[in-house]
């Protein structure tokens, strides 16, 4: 029988709520119905997984420090959203001692990219395109599902979805031909993968260093 395994990003602690392993603070940052800030919510969660942002949930509640700096840079983009290249530039300009790396390709090529980046400790944000409506939004890769060591699905935190309860993800990106499937509690839709951005920790950065 083919072996099926799921590999969760090591910065995460699954339980009744999904937490950051090093602080046991909630990691899920939920997107509102009016905004187009899915990539920004994903960036906040990714940076918190790398120890660069202490609170990815209440980013407006800080008067100073790295979280306030993140919000000051993020809010002008909140309603119109960010493309992969724009998010990579946004993350670089934060000055958080991280290296954004943009990738393009087929869904299978991006699956291998996400698998390799997660193994190296870099959270990845992927952009999903609904094949029926052409709607695009971003989700954070928190795990990889493999069958016989071959990536078959990405486990995702979708900021537009409900907070995951007793699980580490609220969406799955399952690879197939000619389209991938985006699976949530409300159903499954055919999608394409528009691109991905990995946020790699720089080797020279101090552990827990925040954004400048």
C-alpha positions as CSV (number, residue, x, y, z in Angstrom):
1,X,0.0,0.0,0.0
2,X,1.4,3.5,-0.9
3,X,2.7,5.3,2.2
4,X,0.9,8.7,2.9
5,X,2.6,11.2,5.1
6,X,1.9,14.8,6.1
7,X,4.8,17.1,7.1
8,X,3.8,20.2,9.1
9,X,6.1,23.2,9.3
10,X,8.2,22.9,12.4
11,X,7.4,26.4,13.6
12,X,3.7,25.3,14.2
13,X,2.1,23.6,17.2
14,X,-1.2,21.8,16.4
15,X,-3.9,21.5,19.0
16,X,-7.4,22.8,19.7
17,X,-6.0,26.0,18.0
18,X,-3.0,26.3,15.7
19,X,-0.2,28.0,17.7
20,X,3.3,29.1,17.1
21,X,5.6,26.5,18.6
22,X,8.1,28.9,20.3
23,X,5.5,31.2,21.9
24,X,2.2,29.2,21.9
25,X,0.4,32.2,20.6
26,X,-2.3,31.9,17.9
27,X,-1.0,32.1,14.4
28,X,-4.2,32.3,12.3
29,X,-4.8,35.8,10.9
30,X,-8.2,36.0,9.3
31,X,-9.1,38.2,6.3
32,X,-12.2,40.3,6.3
33,X,-15.0,40.2,3.7
34,X,-14.3,43.6,2.2
35,X,-10.5,43.6,1.9
36,X,-8.0,42.2,-0.6
37,X,-5.3,41.6,2.0
38,X,-4.9,37.8,1.8
39,X,-1.2,38.1,0.9
40,X,-0.6,40.5,3.8
41,X,-2.3,38.2,6.3
42,X,-0.1,35.4,4.9
43,X,3.0,37.5,5.2
44,X,2.2,38.3,8.9
45,X,1.7,34.6,9.7
46,X,4.9,33.6,7.8
47,X,7.0,36.2,9.6
48,X,5.6,35.1,12.9
49,X,6.6,31.5,12.1
50,X,10.2,32.8,11.6
51,X,10.2,34.7,14.9
52,X,10.2,38.1,13.2
53,X,6.7,39.2,14.2
54,X,5.4,38.5,17.7
55,X,1.7,38.9,16.9
56,X,0.2,38.2,13.5
57,X,-3.4,38.5,14.7
58,X,-3.7,41.9,16.4
59,X,-1.4,43.9,14.1
60,X,-3.3,47.2,14.6
61,X,-3.0,47.0,18.4
62,X,0.7,48.1,18.8
63,X,1.9,51.6,19.0
64,X,5.5,50.8,18.4
65,X,7.9,47.9,17.6
66,X,8.0,45.4,14.8
67,X,4.3,44.7,14.7
68,X,3.5,48.4,14.4
69,X,6.1,48.8,11.7
70,X,4.5,46.0,9.8
71,X,1.1,47.5,10.0
72,X,2.4,51.0,9.0
73,X,3.8,49.4,5.8
74,X,0.8,47.1,5.2
75,X,-2.3,49.2,5.5
76,X,-1.8,51.2,2.2
77,X,-2.0,47.9,0.3
78,X,-4.9,46.4,2.3
79,X,-7.8,47.0,-0.1
80,X,-6.2,46.3,-3.5
81,X,-3.9,43.4,-2.5
82,X,-0.4,42.4,-3.7
83,X,0.9,40.3,-6.6
84,X,3.7,37.8,-5.9
85,X,6.4,40.3,-7.1
86,X,4.8,43.1,-5.1
87,X,4.7,41.0,-2.0
88,X,8.4,40.0,-2.4
89,X,9.3,43.7,-2.6
90,X,7.1,44.5,0.4
91,X,8.8,41.8,2.5
92,X,12.3,42.8,1.4
93,X,11.6,46.5,2.3
94,X,10.5,45.5,5.9
95,X,14.1,44.9,6.8
96,X,13.4,41.7,8.8
97,X,16.5,39.8,8.0
98,X,14.7,37.5,5.6
99,X,15.0,36.8,1.9
100,X,11.9,36.6,-0.2
101,X,12.2,34.3,-3.2
102,X,9.6,34.3,-6.0
103,X,8.8,31.2,-8.0
104,X,6.7,30.5,-11.1
105,X,5.8,27.4,-13.0
106,X,3.2,24.6,-13.2
107,X,1.3,23.4,-10.1
108,X,3.6,20.4,-9.9
109,X,6.8,22.5,-10.2
110,X,5.5,24.9,-7.5
111,X,4.6,21.9,-5.3
112,X,8.3,20.7,-5.4
113,X,9.4,24.3,-4.7
114,X,7.1,24.5,-1.7
115,X,8.3,21.1,-0.4
116,X,12.0,22.1,-0.7
117,X,11.5,25.5,0.9
118,X,9.6,24.1,3.8
119,X,12.3,21.5,4.4
120,X,14.7,24.4,4.6
121,X,12.5,26.3,7.1
122,X,11.1,28.9,4.8
123,X,7.3,29.5,4.9
124,X,5.7,29.8,1.4
125,X,2.8,31.9,0.2
126,X,0.9,30.6,-2.9
127,X,-1.5,32.5,-5.2
128,X,-4.6,30.5,-6.2
129,X,-6.7,31.3,-9.3
130,X,-10.3,30.0,-9.5
131,X,-10.7,28.6,-13.0
132,X,-14.4,29.5,-13.1
133,X,-14.4,33.0,-11.7
134,X,-10.7,34.1,-12.3
135,X,-10.7,35.2,-8.7
136,X,-7.2,35.3,-7.2
137,X,-6.1,35.1,-3.6
138,X,-3.2,34.0,-1.5
139,X,-2.8,31.2,1.1
140,X,0.0,30.1,3.4
141,X,1.6,26.7,3.0
142,X,1.8,25.1,6.5
143,X,2.5,21.5,5.4
144,X,3.1,19.0,2.6
145,X,1.2,15.8,2.0
146,X,3.3,13.2,0.2
147,X,2.6,9.7,-1.2
148,X,5.8,7.6,-1.5
149,X,7.9,10.8,-1.1
150,X,6.1,12.5,-4.0
151,X,4.2,15.8,-3.1
152,X,0.5,15.3,-3.8
153,X,-1.1,18.2,-1.9
154,X,-0.3,21.4,0.0
155,X,-1.8,21.9,3.4
156,X,-2.9,25.6,3.6
157,X,-4.0,28.3,5.9
158,X,-6.4,30.4,3.9
159,X,-6.9,33.8,5.5
160,X,-10.4,34.0,3.9
161,X,-11.5,30.7,5.5
162,X,-12.6,29.8,9.0
163,X,-10.0,29.3,11.8
164,X,-8.9,25.7,11.8
165,X,-10.1,23.8,14.9
166,X,-8.3,20.6,15.9
167,X,-6.3,20.7,12.7
168,X,-3.4,22.5,11.2
169,X,-5.0,23.7,8.0
170,X,-8.3,24.9,6.6
171,X,-7.7,24.2,2.9
172,X,-5.9,21.7,0.7
173,X,-4.4,22.2,-2.8
174,X,-4.5,18.8,-4.4
175,X,-2.6,18.3,-7.7
176,X,-4.1,16.8,-10.8
177,X,-4.4,17.1,-14.5
178,X,-5.2,19.5,-16.2
179,X,-6.1,21.5,-13.1
180,X,-5.4,21.4,-9.4
181,X,-8.3,21.2,-6.9
182,X,-8.7,23.6,-4.0
183,X,-10.6,21.8,-1.2
184,X,-12.2,23.5,1.8
185,X,-15.0,22.6,4.2
186,X,-17.5,24.2,1.8
187,X,-16.5,22.3,-1.3
188,X,-13.9,21.8,-4.1
189,X,-13.1,24.0,-7.1
190,X,-10.7,23.7,-10.0
191,X,-7.8,26.2,-9.7
192,X,-4.5,27.2,-11.2
193,X,-1.5,28.3,-9.2
194,X,-0.5,31.8,-10.2
195,X,2.9,31.9,-8.3
196,X,4.6,31.5,-5.0
197,X,6.9,33.5,-2.7
198,X,9.1,31.8,-0.1
199,X,10.3,33.8,2.9
200,X,13.7,32.4,3.8
201,X,15.4,33.2,7.1
202,X,18.8,34.7,6.5
203,X,21.6,32.7,8.0
204,X,23.3,35.8,9.5
205,X,20.2,37.1,11.3
206,X,19.8,36.9,15.0
207,X,17.2,34.4,16.3
208,X,14.0,36.3,17.1
209,X,15.1,39.5,15.4
210,X,12.1,41.7,14.5
211,X,11.4,43.9,11.5
212,X,13.3,47.2,11.5
